Amino acid sequence: MNIRRFIIPSRCIRDGYASLDGDLFKHIVRVLRMNTGDILTLVDERGDEHLGVIDQIAREWIAIKIIHSESIGGAERLTPQLTICQAIPKGEKIDLILQKGTELGVHEFWIFGGLRSVVRVGEQQLTSKLERWNRISAEASRQCGRLTIPVVSWFPTFIEATEAAQHELRLLLSEKEHNLTLRDILAEKSSLPVSALVAIGPEGGFEPQEVNHFVLHGFTAVSLGKRILRTETAAIAIAAILQYTWQEI
């Protein structure tokens, strides 16, 4: 029997049941036309797999009774967990970064307000934007067959982002760095880091005070080469390079 698999946030599961609404509800009930008694598999962002049966279908939500749960995310956790720390860019570029970064195995995304970021996110917009960003990463995970969902978080400024960084390897992409390249840094490492965080500026790059603050918090400024990449290209390129280096692709 072919059991359908769906990626969900772990917060949807409580007291032995998963409650799903929104796009997941529409996909399961209206598109796939699944009904009560149908069996399915749910995978959350932690890599835990839950076998369940549809118990109740309401007008806008569905309740799934969890039959069995087990952790299957071990293999994915063996590789370095990559975080993209992205100063928010203009337009829909962040959508592309989230989609392609998810496909390339990024573990989580930190979006922050850079000094040169044109886009500003107010408190009234934050909840809806975070919901949308996390929905994009969840949908990208489902489409590419990932077992986990990258979590998208928001930091108002570079200060909060740098002070939250506890990653073993911390890099900052800088077009003004001409001596130290990513190749140099990776060649120095005799073993894989447990975790890595890469900070990427918005259009126009980082201000000097941002670079200084990142460096003071353990970041190393590196260059990706002679070409100046767009911010969305840089995020995709660094994710692909690191995953190739770590033999993930």
Backbone as CSV, one residue per row, in Angstrom:
resi,resn,N_x,N_y,N_z,CA_x,CA_y,CA_z,C_x,C_y,C_z
1,MET,0.852,-1.196,0.000,0.000,0.000,0.000,0.886,1.242,0.000
2,ASN,0.598,2.178,-0.898,1.351,3.412,-1.003,0.794,4.444,-0.019
3,ILE,1.534,4.668,1.077,1.076,5.612,2.100,1.657,6.993,1.810
4,ARG,0.795,7.972,1.678,1.239,9.325,1.359,1.957,9.949,2.556
5,ARG,2.971,10.769,2.242,3.792,11.413,3.268,3.616,12.934,3.183
6,PHE,3.490,13.568,4.362,3.317,15.016,4.422,4.266,15.604,5.464
7,ILE,4.848,16.744,5.149,5.729,17.431,6.086,4.908,18.466,6.851
8,ILE,5.032,18.428,8.189,4.233,19.311,9.041,5.116,19.937,10.116
9,PRO,4.701,21.051,10.702,5.395,21.582,11.884,5.080,20.708,13.096
10,SER,6.054,20.489,13.960,5.839,19.625,15.133,4.778,20.186,16.066
11,ARG,4.570,21.515,16.034,3.578,22.126,16.929,2.148,21.693,16.603
12,CYS,1.957,21.087,15.422,0.616,20.623,15.046,0.207,19.373,15.827
13,ILE,1.172,18.705,16.440,0.887,17.451,17.135,0.766,17.700,18.633
14,ARG,-0.344,17.219,19.198,-0.576,17.397,20.630,-1.527,16.313,21.131
15,ASP,-1.155,15.720,22.254,-2.010,14.715,22.909,-2.403,13.569,21.968
16,GLY,-1.440,13.136,21.154,-1.676,11.976,20.305,-2.427,12.256,19.018
17,TYR,-2.665,13.534,18.734,-3.369,13.910,17.510,-2.608,15.014,16.773
18,ALA,-2.736,15.019,15.457,-2.223,16.113,14.637,-3.418,16.871,14.073
19,SER,-3.424,18.171,14.258,-4.492,19.019,13.736,-3.920,19.887,12.621
20,LEU,-4.450,19.735,11.420,-3.927,20.447,10.259,-4.991,21.327,9.636
21,ASP,-4.565,22.516,9.224,-5.493,23.424,8.538,-4.759,24.078,7.369
22,GLY,-5.333,25.131,6.819,-4.679,25.881,5.758,-4.388,25.048,4.517
23,ASP,-3.184,25.255,3.961,-2.814,24.598,2.709,-2.736,23.084,2.845
24,LEU,-2.255,22.598,3.998,-2.185,21.146,4.194,-3.566,20.518,4.189
25,PHE,-4.507,21.172,4.857,-5.888,20.682,4.876,-6.453,20.623,3.453
26,LYS,-6.248,21.709,2.699,-6.771,21.761,1.334,-6.147,20.668,0.464
27,HIS,-4.844,20.459,0.627,-4.170,19.464,-0.205,-4.651,18.044,0.104
28,ILE,-4.790,17.743,1.393,-5.180,16.385,1.792,-6.640,16.104,1.456
29,VAL,-7.519,17.049,1.775,-8.963,16.806,1.655,-9.508,17.155,0.277
30,ARG,-9.149,18.330,-0.228,-9.772,18.796,-1.462,-9.036,18.362,-2.717
31,VAL,-7.707,18.278,-2.640,-6.939,17.873,-3.820,-6.827,16.352,-3.896
32,LEU,-6.355,15.726,-2.816,-6.158,14.277,-2.812,-7.431,13.509,-2.476
33,ARG,-8.417,14.231,-1.923,-9.710,13.642,-1.572,-9.568,12.464,-0.604
34,MET,-8.682,12.595,0.343,-8.551,11.580,1.375,-9.704,11.711,2.362
35,ASN,-10.023,10.628,3.052,-11.206,10.613,3.911,-10.876,9.959,5.242
36,THR,-11.859,9.979,6.159,-11.665,9.353,7.462,-11.322,7.881,7.297
37,GLY,-10.378,7.417,8.112,-9.930,6.044,8.021,-8.711,5.853,7.144
38,ASP,-8.387,6.865,6.314,-7.208,6.760,5.458,-5.936,6.908,6.299
39,ILE,-4.926,6.134,5.948,-3.655,6.161,6.675,-2.657,7.034,5.927
40,LEU,-1.878,7.798,6.674,-0.858,8.656,6.078,0.339,8.770,7.024
41,THR,1.422,9.346,6.520,2.638,9.557,7.305,2.924,11.040,7.405
42,LEU,3.239,11.493,8.602,3.579,12.894,8.850,5.033,12.967,9.313
43,VAL,5.784,13.894,8.750,7.180,14.108,9.146,7.329,15.545,9.596
44,ASP,7.878,15.754,10.810,8.031,17.117,11.307,9.452,17.622,11.096
45,GLU,9.692,18.900,11.456,10.976,19.545,11.178,12.129,18.972,11.990
46,ARG,11.833,18.155,12.997,12.885,17.526,13.796,13.326,16.183,13.230
47,GLY,12.636,15.751,12.164,12.971,14.468,11.563,12.228,13.308,12.183
48,ASP,11.160,13.599,12.936,10.353,12.540,13.533,9.218,12.172,12.579
49,GLU,9.024,10.866,12.408,7.982,10.372,11.499,6.821,9.810,12.307
50,HIS,5.602,10.162,11.907,4.401,9.759,12.633,3.437,9.065,11.667
51,LEU,3.103,7.841,11.964,2.085,7.131,11.204,0.739,7.467,11.821
52,GLY,-0.208,7.886,10.982,-1.491,8.299,11.526,-2.659,7.886,10.662
53,VAL,-3.851,8.020,11.220,-5.083,7.719,10.494,-6.015,8.916,10.639
54,ILE,-6.656,9.295,9.553,-7.566,10.436,9.591,-8.766,10.096,10.463
55,ASP,-8.941,10.878,11.520,-9.980,10.599,12.506,-11.207,11.478,12.307
56,GLN,-10.977,12.735,11.906,-12.107,13.655,11.763,-11.785,14.714,10.714
57,ILE,-12.765,15.049,9.911,-12.617,16.116,8.926,-13.696,17.166,9.176
58,ALA,-13.268,18.365,9.515,-14.194,19.474,9.728,-14.181,20.369,8.489
59,ARG,-14.803,21.524,8.617,-14.924,22.397,7.451,-13.578,22.975,7.023
60,GLU,-12.716,23.306,7.999,-11.451,23.957,7.667,-10.242,23.294,8.315
61,TRP,-10.458,22.157,8.959,-9.316,21.468,9.572,-9.561,19.967,9.591
62,ILE,-8.473,19.249,9.823,-8.532,17.795,9.839,-7.770,17.286,11.060
63,ALA,-8.319,16.270,11.720,-7.666,15.669,12.891,-7.164,14.286,12.523
64,ILE,-5.891,14.038,12.831,-5.253,12.759,12.506,-4.781,12.100,13.800
65,LYS,-5.225,10.887,14.048,-4.809,10.158,15.236,-3.450,9.507,14.976
66,ILE,-2.486,9.773,15.850,-1.144,9.231,15.695,-1.116,7.792,16.207
67,ILE,-0.705,6.869,15.354,-0.628,5.451,15.707,0.757,5.079,16.209
68,HIS,1.766,5.618,15.533,3.144,5.254,15.879,4.072,6.398,15.473
69,SER,5.108,6.655,16.296,6.090,7.699,15.995,7.498,7.146,16.172
70,GLU,8.416,7.610,15.319,9.817,7.252,15.470,10.683,8.329,14.842
71,SER,11.924,8.410,15.328,12.860,9.396,14.802,13.577,8.824,13.595
72,ILE,13.543,9.575,12.478,14.215,9.117,11.260,15.210,10.143,10.761
73,GLY,15.406,11.223,11.538,16.245,12.321,11.055,17.707,12.183,11.357
74,GLY,18.133,11.036,11.876,19.523,10.871,12.282,20.510,11.085,11.158
75,ALA,20.228,10.535,9.986,21.163,10.660,8.874,21.362,12.109,8.472
76,GLU,20.284,12.884,8.489,20.395,14.281,8.103,21.146,15.078,9.158
77,ARG,21.049,14.643,10.418,21.710,15.379,11.484,23.206,15.092,11.545
78,LEU,23.678,14.066,10.842,25.095,13.746,10.878,25.931,14.768,10.129
79,THR,25.356,15.465,9.178,26.079,16.477,8.424,26.002,17.819,9.149
80,PRO,26.953,18.729,8.882,26.908,20.042,9.538,25.582,20.743,9.281
81,GLN,25.048,21.340,10.305,23.785,22.045,10.165,24.064,23.481,9.733
82,LEU,23.640,23.797,8.531,23.941,25.076,7.909,22.814,26.080,8.132
83,THR,23.182,27.235,8.645,22.244,28.335,8.820,22.634,29.476,7.890
84,ILE,21.674,29.962,7.122,21.882,31.151,6.294,21.347,32.352,7.066
85,CYS,22.230,33.290,7.357,21.875,34.514,8.081,21.809,35.635,7.053
86,GLN,20.625,35.944,6.589,20.420,36.782,5.413,19.813,38.137,5.776
87,ALA,20.524,39.216,5.427,19.919,40.545,5.549,18.790,40.637,4.535
88,ILE,17.634,41.100,4.962,16.451,41.037,4.099,16.647,41.871,2.836
89,PRO,16.453,41.240,1.666,16.605,41.946,0.395,15.273,42.525,-0.090
90,LYS,15.327,43.177,-1.241,14.129,43.777,-1.818,13.265,42.731,-2.531
91,GLY,11.990,43.077,-2.674,11.082,42.286,-3.490,10.918,40.855,-3.020
92,GLU,10.858,39.957,-3.996,10.615,38.541,-3.713,11.910,37.722,-3.686
93,LYS,13.034,38.392,-3.546,14.306,37.666,-3.527,14.392,36.715,-2.341
94,ILE,13.799,37.110,-1.224,13.856,36.238,-0.040,13.106,34.930,-0.311
95,ASP,12.050,34.989,-1.112,11.318,33.769,-1.462,12.234,32.786,-2.182
96,LEU,13.012,33.301,-3.136,13.932,32.462,-3.894,15.001,31.869,-2.982
97,ILE,15.519,32.676,-2.061,16.549,32.204,-1.132,16.003,31.070,-0.266
98,LEU,14.785,31.225,0.227,14.178,30.201,1.072,13.912,28.923,0.281
99,GLN,13.383,29.074,-0.914,13.066,27.900,-1.731,14.313,27.114,-2.103
100,LYS,15.269,27.802,-2.688,16.465,27.106,-3.180,17.372,26.676,-2.030
101,GLY,17.436,27.467,-0.978,18.215,27.064,0.187,17.668,25.799,0.818
102,THR,16.347,25.700,0.880,15.712,24.489,1.405,16.060,23.284,0.544
103,GLU,15.991,23.436,-0.771,16.332,22.346,-1.678,17.783,21.913,-1.507
104,LEU,18.641,22.863,-1.146,20.074,22.582,-1.014,20.468,22.159,0.388
105,GLY,19.482,21.930,1.272,19.778,21.343,2.571,20.066,22.310,3.699
106,VAL,19.755,23.601,3.529,19.953,24.554,4.623,19.102,24.128,5.816
107,HIS,19.702,24.155,7.004,19.021,23.693,8.215,18.032,24.722,8.738
108,GLU,18.416,25.997,8.718,17.528,27.063,9.162,17.941,28.381,8.530
109,PHE,17.013,29.320,8.533,17.257,30.644,7.972,17.059,31.705,9.052
110,TRP,18.028,32.598,9.193,17.885,33.766,10.050,17.796,34.974,9.129
111,ILE,16.694,35.666,9.163,16.533,36.886,8.380,16.638,38.080,9.321
112,PHE,17.424,39.063,8.940,17.586,40.218,9.822,17.562,41.519,9.022
113,GLY,17.322,42.604,9.733,17.314,43.915,9.113,18.719,44.480,9.040
114,GLY,19.301,44.487,7.846,20.641,45.039,7.654,20.588,46.554,7.574
115,LEU,21.712,47.200,7.830,21.755,48.663,7.774,21.463,49.175,6.366
116,ARG,21.814,48.389,5.363,21.550,48.800,3.988,20.309,48.128,3.406
117,SER,19.558,47.415,4.219,18.311,46.803,3.743,17.289,47.892,3.449
118,VAL,16.738,47.842,2.247,15.700,48.807,1.882,14.375,48.438,2.544
119,VAL,14.108,47.142,2.615,12.858,46.658,3.205,12.917,46.757,4.723
120,ARG,11.867,47.250,5.326,11.747,47.313,6.777,10.525,46.505,7.201
121,VAL,10.686,45.728,8.254,9.593,44.879,8.744,9.127,45.425,10.086
122,GLY,7.890,45.932,10.123,7.332,46.450,11.363,6.728,45.344,12.209
123,GLU,6.458,45.656,13.456,5.879,44.658,14.372,4.532,44.147,13.870
124,GLN,3.743,45.024,13.245,2.426,44.607,12.773,2.521,43.644,11.588
125,GLN,3.623,43.716,10.847,3.798,42.835,9.683,4.489,41.535,10.033
126,LEU,5.186,41.511,11.164,6.107,40.416,11.449,5.434,39.052,11.487
127,THR,4.309,38.935,12.174,3.649,37.639,12.306,3.263,37.062,10.949
128,SER,2.657,37.886,10.099,2.225,37.399,8.785,3.416,37.061,7.897
129,LYS,4.493,37.837,8.000,5.673,37.557,7.192,6.346,36.259,7.626
130,LEU,6.462,36.060,8.938,7.068,34.825,9.428,6.246,33.606,9.016
131,GLU,4.933,33.724,9.091,4.063,32.623,8.669,4.274,32.321,7.186
132,ARG,4.376,33.376,6.394,4.577,33.191,4.953,5.936,32.585,4.660
133,TRP,6.982,33.083,5.296,8.329,32.556,5.062,8.428,31.090,5.457
134,ASN,7.858,30.746,6.603,7.905,29.349,7.045,7.048,28.462,6.156
135,ARG,5.989,29.013,5.607,5.155,28.244,4.672,5.931,27.953,3.382
136,ILE,6.734,28.923,2.950,7.553,28.724,1.748,8.563,27.606,1.972
137,SER,9.244,27.610,3.123,10.237,26.570,3.392,9.569,25.204,3.554
138,ALA,8.375,25.177,4.150,7.662,23.911,4.316,7.238,23.341,2.960
139,GLU,6.740,24.206,2.089,6.318,23.752,0.764,7.516,23.277,-0.048
140,ALA,8.636,23.993,0.062,9.840,23.579,-0.663,10.346,22.231,-0.154
141,SER,10.242,22.008,1.154,10.645,20.719,1.727,9.788,19.593,1.171
142,ARG,8.490,19.833,1.119,7.574,18.806,0.609,7.881,18.490,-0.855
143,GLN,8.128,19.501,-1.651,8.341,19.291,-3.075,9.650,18.578,-3.376
144,CYS,10.690,18.834,-2.547,11.989,18.212,-2.839,12.212,16.926,-2.050
145,GLY,11.243,16.537,-1.218,11.345,15.264,-0.516,12.221,15.279,0.714
146,ARG,12.431,16.446,1.305,13.219,16.515,2.537,12.443,15.928,3.706
147,LEU,13.185,15.415,4.690,12.553,14.860,5.878,12.334,15.904,6.955
148,THR,13.018,17.040,6.838,12.885,18.088,7.841,12.559,19.416,7.176
149,ILE,12.015,20.335,7.960,11.642,21.656,7.467,12.560,22.702,8.082
150,PRO,13.245,23.511,7.285,14.049,24.592,7.849,13.144,25.630,8.526
151,VAL,13.518,26.025,9.720,12.766,27.047,10.450,13.291,28.423,10.062
152,VAL,12.396,29.362,9.809,12.763,30.729,9.463,12.524,31.626,10.678
153,SER,13.557,32.338,11.110,13.470,33.227,12.271,13.816,34.652,11.856
154,TRP,13.353,35.611,12.647,13.582,37.030,12.352,14.385,37.696,13.468
155,PHE,15.356,38.509,13.078,16.136,39.320,14.005,16.060,40.770,13.522
156,PRO,15.633,41.691,14.377,15.442,43.080,13.931,16.704,43.725,13.366
157,THR,17.885,43.445,13.969,19.126,44.049,13.508,20.249,43.019,13.499
158,PHE,21.388,43.423,12.945,22.557,42.540,12.916,23.075,42.246,14.319
159,ILE,22.796,43.108,15.262,23.284,42.917,16.632,22.645,41.679,17.249
160,GLU,21.325,41.561,17.151,20.634,40.386,17.701,21.076,39.111,16.994
161,ALA,21.288,39.198,15.684,21.688,38.012,14.927,23.080,37.535,15.337
162,THR,24.030,38.465,15.448,25.395,38.063,15.800,25.458,37.517,17.220
163,GLU,24.726,38.116,18.128,24.796,37.690,19.522,24.104,36.352,19.760
164,ALA,23.242,35.945,18.830,22.580,34.642,18.950,23.419,33.515,18.357
165,ALA,24.452,33.869,17.600,25.247,32.869,16.891,26.150,32.086,17.841
166,GLN,25.954,30.778,17.881,26.798,29.879,18.680,27.401,28.784,17.805
167,HIS,27.377,28.982,16.509,27.799,27.961,15.563,29.321,27.778,15.583
168,GLU,29.735,26.562,15.297,31.164,26.258,15.321,31.915,27.015,14.232
169,LEU,31.360,27.064,13.027,31.957,27.791,11.911,31.061,28.975,11.579
170,ARG,31.639,30.191,11.612,30.869,31.401,11.338,31.576,32.205,10.248
171,LEU,30.878,32.379,9.143,31.453,33.066,7.996,30.619,34.282,7.621
172,LEU,31.280,35.282,7.075,30.608,36.473,6.566,31.107,36.705,5.149
173,LEU,30.183,36.731,4.195,30.574,36.943,2.811,30.767,38.428,2.559
174,SER,31.954,38.787,2.088,32.283,40.196,1.887,32.981,40.393,0.552
175,GLU,32.423,41.278,-0.268,33.050,41.578,-1.558,34.307,42.431,-1.376
176,LYS,34.501,42.965,-0.169,35.688,43.788,0.093,36.853,42.972,0.649
177,GLU,36.617,41.689,0.903,37.691,40.814,1.356,38.405,40.250,0.130
178,HIS,39.696,40.569,-0.020,40.422,40.169,-1.220,41.506,39.129,-0.950
179,ASN,41.779,38.867,0.301,42.877,37.958,0.620,42.415,36.564,1.042
180,LEU,41.372,36.514,1.852,40.929,35.230,2.401,39.708,34.733,1.639
181,THR,39.802,33.552,1.069,38.690,32.993,0.306,38.037,31.849,1.076
182,LEU,36.874,31.479,0.622,36.179,30.340,1.210,37.024,29.076,1.069
183,ARG,37.697,28.932,-0.048,38.567,27.775,-0.266,39.654,27.696,0.810
184,ASP,40.210,28.862,1.175,41.253,28.897,2.211,40.714,28.398,3.555
185,ILE,39.546,28.893,3.910,38.954,28.523,5.210,38.649,27.036,5.259
186,LEU,38.044,26.511,4.209,37.664,25.105,4.199,38.889,24.196,4.174
187,ALA,39.979,24.661,3.528,41.201,23.854,3.470,41.855,23.721,4.841
188,GLU,41.593,24.710,5.729,42.182,24.677,7.065,41.497,23.670,7.981
189,LYS,40.268,23.277,7.629,39.479,22.413,8.502,39.831,20.946,8.275
190,SER,40.306,20.295,9.325,40.651,18.875,9.221,39.435,17.973,9.427
191,SER,38.364,18.537,9.979,37.140,17.760,10.203,35.934,18.645,9.965
192,LEU,34.787,18.015,9.794,33.566,18.770,9.541,33.106,19.488,10.810
193,PRO,32.651,20.732,10.678,32.083,21.410,11.847,30.724,20.817,12.182
194,VAL,30.331,20.921,13.433,29.000,20.463,13.834,27.938,21.359,13.221
195,SER,28.227,22.655,13.171,27.269,23.619,12.642,28.023,24.766,11.983
196,ALA,27.356,25.411,11.036,27.953,26.543,10.328,26.895,27.603,10.083
197,LEU,27.305,28.859,10.172,26.409,29.978,9.907,27.103,30.913,8.935
198,VAL,26.393,31.312,7.890,26.950,32.218,6.892,26.101,33.483,6.844
199,ALA,26.735,34.631,7.098,26.046,35.919,7.068,26.201,36.541,5.680
200,ILE,25.089,37.000,5.123,25.066,37.556,3.774,24.344,38.903,3.821
201,GLY,24.953,39.909,3.237,24.374,41.242,3.258,23.270,41.431,2.237
202,PRO,22.574,42.551,2.291,21.523,42.860,1.313,22.143,43.476,0.062
203,GLU,21.331,44.037,-0.809,21.869,44.788,-1.934,22.761,45.901,-1.364
204,GLY,23.957,46.025,-1.897,24.874,47.040,-1.379,25.825,46.511,-0.330
205,GLY,25.582,45.286,0.152,26.503,44.665,1.098,26.384,45.182,2.513
206,PHE,27.413,44.918,3.312,27.439,45.301,4.719,28.095,46.667,4.910
207,GLU,27.647,47.356,5.931,28.349,48.548,6.393,29.577,48.112,7.194
208,PRO,30.646,48.923,7.229,31.849,48.553,7.992,31.566,48.218,9.455
209,GLN,30.644,48.947,10.088,30.369,48.663,11.499,29.706,47.306,11.678
210,GLU,28.941,46.860,10.678,28.355,45.523,10.740,29.447,44.457,10.653
211,VAL,30.359,44.646,9.702,31.452,43.687,9.536,32.264,43.591,10.821
212,ASN,32.582,44.733,11.416,33.364,44.739,12.671,32.635,44.001,13.778
213,HIS,31.333,44.197,13.854,30.556,43.553,14.910,30.515,42.038,14.702
214,PHE,30.326,41.615,13.461,30.333,40.180,13.171,31.690,39.566,13.533
215,VAL,32.762,40.227,13.132,34.110,39.700,13.398,34.364,39.594,14.892
216,LEU,33.907,40.584,15.655,34.072,40.548,17.109,33.323,39.370,17.734
217,HIS,32.319,38.860,17.031,31.542,37.732,17.538,31.937,36.415,16.861
218,GLY,33.174,36.340,16.412,33.715,35.066,15.942,33.523,34.762,14.474
219,PHE,33.055,35.718,13.692,32.876,35.498,12.258,34.170,35.792,11.509
220,THR,34.372,35.073,10.415,35.511,35.310,9.530,34.990,35.814,8.195
221,ALA,35.474,36.984,7.775,35.064,37.552,6.490,35.803,36.835,5.369
222,VAL,35.066,36.325,4.387,35.671,35.598,3.272,35.107,36.098,1.949
223,SER,35.828,35.800,0.900,35.404,36.138,-0.448,35.003,34.873,-1.196
224,LEU,34.017,35.008,-2.083,33.628,33.891,-2.946,34.344,33.952,-4.299
225,GLY,35.215,34.944,-4.465,35.941,35.045,-5.736,35.926,36.459,-6.276
226,LYS,36.356,36.608,-7.512,36.513,37.935,-8.111,35.180,38.570,-8.507
227,ARG,34.190,37.755,-8.758,32.902,38.291,-9.202,32.049,38.738,-8.017
228,ILE,31.344,39.826,-8.192,30.415,40.293,-7.161,29.049,39.673,-7.450
229,LEU,28.576,38.828,-6.551,27.308,38.131,-6.746,26.153,38.915,-6.145
230,ARG,24.994,38.799,-6.759,23.778,39.341,-6.158,23.527,38.614,-4.840
231,THR,22.811,39.270,-3.935,22.607,38.687,-2.614,21.914,37.333,-2.679
232,GLU,20.920,37.197,-3.571,20.218,35.918,-3.671,21.111,34.849,-4.322
233,THR,21.979,35.266,-5.243,22.907,34.327,-5.857,23.936,33.850,-4.850
234,ALA,24.408,34.758,-4.006,25.409,34.406,-2.992,24.874,33.351,-2.027
235,ALA,23.628,33.504,-1.610,23.039,32.541,-0.673,22.947,31.157,-1.299
236,ILE,22.506,31.099,-2.553,22.383,29.812,-3.236,23.766,29.209,-3.494
237,ALA,24.716,30.052,-3.898,26.061,29.567,-4.205,26.750,28.992,-2.970
238,ILE,26.692,29.699,-1.852,27.388,29.220,-0.649,26.761,27.925,-0.137
239,ALA,25.438,27.818,-0.234,24.772,26.578,0.201,25.215,25.403,-0.663
240,ALA,25.277,25.619,-1.971,25.676,24.543,-2.879,27.140,24.158,-2.671
241,ILE,28.009,25.154,-2.498,29.436,24.883,-2.304,29.671,24.079,-1.035
242,LEU,29.040,24.505,0.054,29.253,23.818,1.329,28.678,22.406,1.312
243,GLN,27.518,22.233,0.718,26.938,20.895,0.652,27.778,19.980,-0.235
244,TYR,28.354,20.528,-1.287,29.261,19.729,-2.117,30.513,19.359,-1.329
245,THR,31.053,20.328,-0.599,32.251,20.081,0.210,31.995,19.025,1.263
246,TRP,30.788,19.052,1.827,30.433,18.088,2.887,29.867,16.798,2.304
247,GLN,29.955,16.665,0.965,29.541,15.445,0.259,28.053,15.144,0.443
248,GLU,27.267,16.219,0.514,25.823,16.055,0.544,25.235,16.043,-0.859
249,ILE,25.964,16.679,-1.797,25.524,16.677,-3.192,26.749,16.415,-4.068
